Amino acid sequence: MENNNQTSTDFFLLGLFPPSEIGLFSFIFIVLIFLMALFGNMSMIIVILLDTHLHTPMYFLLSQLSLMDLNYISTIVPKMASNYLFGNKSISFIGCGVQSFFFITLAGAEGLLLACMAYDRYVAICFPLHYVIHMRKRVLVLMITGSWIMSSINSCAHNVYALHIPYCRSRTINHFFCDLPAMLTLACMDTWVYEYTVFVSTTLFLVLPFFGIACSYGRVLLTICRMHSTEGRKKAYSTCSTHLTVVTFYYAPFAYTYLRPRSLRTPTEDKILAVFYTILTPMLNPIIYSLRNKEVMGALRRVIQRICCSV
């Protein structure tokens, strides 16, 4: 194996599952989560697309979140599963770059999108009379395209650097996907400059949006407390608590992983935390938004009834 690592241009992913019964159980569990994420996110997109009651800015942003989660988990799990099933842990140099590009693009875009969703709720609750103006179609399109474009540029910059540095050690990556910081431990040059850019990117795409979300929801909570309508207060609180749950699940493990210096990180800890933001969050998002949202559940029932009647 070691000779292959030194002479081949391929990388080797150690993966997530140990070669034991626990590894097999973990593999089955992850595959079930993957299937649930596919079904949940595709269902959310279809329901929002088919039900006219959900053709609002809030649900358009939610459909984009489901689309990102669908691509996000599909970037990681299929390759990881095939490596485990066929015992082939290798991934080509180009394949590693492609996986890393989509991972960073989707991760950054989702971080920005969650901030856009928080702004949408902030305007809807604090300035309801101006909501149609602030969240008009043009603004919505700019939010979505801006998230994708900014994240794609950031991803390109990271990958161009990472894929052009010399790798002169073992090409075995102690992770279950091509995570650039894990790859750079194999480099034969000092990568402190890149580690600094990772810190800056994490700050721009995660920390600043998180502070923006926290500030907007602080203002939202004050507005909710002043509401006279009990029903309106319940609805606003339910919507905001749902979004804050999703934000916490996504931002916390991501920021904790990438804001720490490499000397304080361990491969095992990084892999466990990565499971949260690459696998669990894409599965949990549609569940959280559907089970805690009466409008989504009502729309789901209407779509099912329509399908049953047409059959």
C-alpha positions in Angstrom: 0.0 0.0 0.0 2.7 2.4 0.9 4.5 2.0 -2.4 1.3 2.7 -4.2 0.7 5.8 -2.2 4.1 7.2 -3.1 4.0 6.5 -6.8 0.3 6.9 -7.7 -1.3 10.3 -8.2 -4.5 8.9 -6.5 -5.4 9.7 -2.9 -6.6 7.1 -0.5 -9.5 7.8 1.9 -9.3 5.9 5.2 -13.1 6.3 5.5 -15.5 6.4 8.4 -16.3 2.7 9.0 -13.9 0.3 10.8 -13.6 -3.2 9.3 -15.8 -4.8 11.9 -19.5 -5.5 12.8 -19.7 -2.0 14.2 -18.5 -0.7 10.9 -21.1 -2.6 9.0 -23.9 -1.4 11.4 -22.6 2.2 10.9 -22.5 1.8 7.1 -26.2 0.6 7.1 -27.2 3.4 9.4 -25.5 6.1 7.2 -27.1 4.6 4.0 -30.5 4.8 5.7 -29.9 8.4 6.7 -28.8 9.1 3.1 -32.0 7.6 1.7 -34.1 9.6 4.2 -32.3 12.8 3.2 -32.9 12.1 -0.5 -36.6 11.4 0.1 -37.1 14.3 2.5 -35.4 17.0 0.4 -36.9 15.8 -2.9 -40.4 15.7 -1.2 -39.9 19.3 0.1 -38.8 20.6 -3.3 -41.8 18.9 -5.1 -44.4 20.0 -2.5 -43.2 23.7 -2.7 -43.2 23.5 -6.5 -46.6 22.0 -6.8 -48.6 23.8 -4.1 -49.4 27.4 -4.9 -49.9 28.3 -1.2 -46.2 27.9 -0.7 -45.2 30.1 -3.6 -43.8 32.8 -1.2 -40.2 34.0 -0.6 -39.8 32.0 2.6 -40.6 28.7 0.9 -38.7 29.5 -2.2 -35.6 29.9 0.0 -36.5 26.7 1.8 -36.7 24.9 -1.6 -33.2 26.2 -2.3 -32.0 24.9 1.1 -33.4 21.4 0.2 -31.7 21.6 -3.2 -28.4 22.4 -1.6 -28.8 19.6 1.1 -29.7 17.1 -1.7 -26.5 17.9 -3.6 -24.5 18.3 -0.4 -25.1 14.8 1.0 -24.8 13.3 -2.6 -21.3 14.7 -2.9 -20.1 12.8 0.1 -22.1 9.6 0.9 -22.1 7.7 -2.5 -18.3 7.7 -2.9 -17.9 6.8 0.8 -20.4 3.9 0.5 -18.8 2.6 -2.7 -15.3 2.7 -1.2 -16.6 0.6 1.8 -18.6 -1.9 -0.3 -15.9 -2.6 -2.9 -12.9 -2.2 -0.6 -11.3 0.4 -3.0 -10.4 3.4 -0.9 -8.7 5.3 -3.8 -10.0 8.5 -5.4 -8.3 10.1 -8.4 -6.5 13.5 -8.0 -9.1 15.1 -10.3 -12.0 13.3 -8.5 -10.7 14.6 -5.2 -10.6 18.2 -6.6 -14.2 17.9 -7.9 -15.5 16.5 -4.6 -13.7 19.2 -2.7 -15.0 21.9 -5.0 -18.6 20.9 -4.6 -18.3 20.4 -0.9 -16.8 23.9 -0.3 -19.3 25.5 -2.7 -22.4 23.9 -1.2 -21.1 24.5 2.4 -20.5 28.2 1.8 -23.7 28.7 -0.2 -25.8 27.0 2.6 -24.2 29.2 5.2 -25.1 32.4 3.3 -28.6 31.0 2.4 -29.4 30.5 6.1 -28.5 34.1 6.7 -30.9 35.1 3.9 -33.6 33.0 5.4 -33.1 34.8 8.8 -33.3 38.2 7.0 -36.6 37.0 5.4 -38.1 36.2 8.8 -36.7 39.5 10.3 -38.4 41.6 7.6 -41.7 39.5 7.8 -42.0 39.9 11.5 -40.5 43.3 12.2 -41.6 45.1 9.1 -44.6 43.2 7.7 -46.0 46.2 5.8 -42.7 46.5 3.9 -42.2 42.8 3.3 -43.4 42.8 -0.3 -41.0 45.6 -1.2 -37.9 44.2 0.7 -38.5 40.6 -0.5 -39.6 41.2 -4.1 -38.6 38.7 -6.7 -35.5 40.6 -7.9 -34.1 40.7 -4.3 -34.8 37.0 -3.9 -33.0 36.1 -7.1 -30.0 38.2 -6.1 -29.8 36.5 -2.7 -29.8 33.0 -4.3 -27.4 33.8 -7.1 -25.1 35.8 -4.8 -24.8 32.9 -2.4 -23.9 30.5 -5.2 -21.5 32.8 -7.0 -19.6 34.0 -3.9 -19.3 30.4 -2.6 -18.1 29.1 -6.0 -15.4 31.8 -6.2 -14.3 30.9 -2.7 -14.2 27.2 -3.5 -12.2 27.8 -6.7 -9.6 29.8 -4.8 -9.2 27.1 -2.2 -8.9 24.2 -4.7 -6.5 26.0 -7.1 -4.1 26.4 -4.1 -4.6 23.0 -2.7 -4.2 21.1 -6.0 -1.1 22.9 -7.0 1.1 22.3 -3.9 3.5 19.3 -3.9 2.4 16.2 -2.0 5.5 14.3 -1.1 4.3 12.2 1.8 1.9 9.3 1.9 -1.3 10.1 -0.1 -3.5 8.5 2.6 -6.1 11.0 3.7 -7.4 10.3 7.2 -11.0 11.3 6.4 -14.1 10.0 4.6 -14.0 12.7 1.9 -11.5 15.1 0.3 -11.4 17.7 3.1 -8.7 20.2 2.1 -7.2 20.7 5.6 -6.9 16.9 6.0 -5.2 16.8 2.5 -2.7 19.5 3.5 -1.3 17.4 6.3 0.3 15.4 3.5 2.0 18.4 1.9 5.8 18.8 1.9 5.7 22.6 2.4 4.6 25.0 5.1 0.9 25.6 4.6 0.4 28.3 7.3 -0.8 30.8 4.7 -3.5 28.4 3.5 -4.5 27.7 7.1 -5.0 31.5 7.6 -7.2 31.6 4.4 -9.3 28.8 5.9 -9.8 30.9 9.0 -10.7 33.9 7.0 -13.2 32.0 4.8 -14.8 30.4 7.8 -15.2 33.8 9.3 -16.8 35.3 6.2 -19.1 32.4 5.3 -20.0 31.1 8.8 -19.1 33.4 11.7 -20.3 36.7 10.2 -23.6 35.2 8.9 -24.1 33.6 12.3 -23.7 36.9 14.1 -26.1 38.5 11.5 -28.6 35.7 12.2 -28.2 36.2 16.0 -28.7 39.9 15.8 -31.8 39.6 13.5 -33.4 37.1 15.8 -32.7 39.2 18.8 -34.7 41.9 17.2 -37.4 39.4 16.1 -37.8 38.1 19.7 -38.3 41.6 21.0 -41.0 42.1 18.3 -42.7 38.8 19.2 -42.9 39.7 22.9 -44.7 42.9 21.9 -47.3 41.1 19.8 -50.9 41.3 21.1 -52.1 38.3 19.0 -51.5 35.0 20.8 -51.9 33.1 17.5 -49.5 35.4 15.7 -46.9 35.1 18.6 -47.1 31.3 18.4 -46.7 31.2 14.6 -43.7 33.6 14.7 -42.1 31.8 17.6 -42.5 28.4 15.8 -41.0 29.6 12.6 -38.0 31.3 14.3 -37.3 28.4 16.6 -37.3 26.0 13.7 -34.8 28.1 11.8 -32.6 28.6 14.9 -32.5 24.8 15.4 -31.3 24.2 11.8 -28.7 27.0 12.1 -27.3 25.6 15.4 -27.0 22.1 13.9 -25.2 23.4 10.9 -22.9 26.2 12.1 -21.8 24.9 15.5 -19.8 21.8 14.4 -18.6 23.5 11.2 -17.2 26.5 13.0 -15.7 24.4 15.8 -13.9 22.3 13.3 -12.4 25.0 11.0 -11.7 27.8 13.5 -9.4 25.8 15.6 -5.7 25.5 14.9 -4.5 22.3 13.3 -2.4 21.5 16.4 -5.6 21.2 18.5 -7.5 19.0 16.0 -7.5 15.2 15.8 -8.6 13.2 12.7 -11.2 11.2 14.7 -12.8 14.3 16.1 -12.8 16.0 12.7 -14.6 12.9 11.2 -17.2 12.8 13.9 -18.0 16.5 13.6 -18.1 16.2 9.8 -20.9 13.6 10.1 -23.1 16.3 11.6 -22.7 18.9 8.9 -22.3 16.6 5.9 -24.8 13.8 6.7 -27.1 14.5 9.6 -28.0 18.1 8.9 -29.2 17.4 5.3 -31.4 14.6 6.7 -32.7 16.6 9.7 -33.6 19.9 7.8 -36.6 18.6 5.9 -37.9 16.8 9.0 -37.6 19.9 11.2 -39.2 22.2 8.7 -42.0 19.8 7.8 -43.0 18.5 11.3 -42.9 21.9 12.9 -44.6 23.7 10.0 -48.4 23.4 9.6 -48.4 25.0 6.2 -45.9 22.4 4.8 -47.8 19.6 6.3 -51.1 21.0 4.9 -49.5 21.4 1.5 -48.1 17.8 1.7 -51.6 16.5 2.3 -53.1 18.5 -0.6 -50.4 17.2 -3.0 -50.9 13.6 -1.9 -54.7 14.0 -2.3 -54.2 15.5 -5.7 -52.0 12.6 -6.8 -54.4 10.0 -5.4 -57.3 11.6 -7.2 -55.5 11.7 -10.5 -54.7 8.0 -10.1 
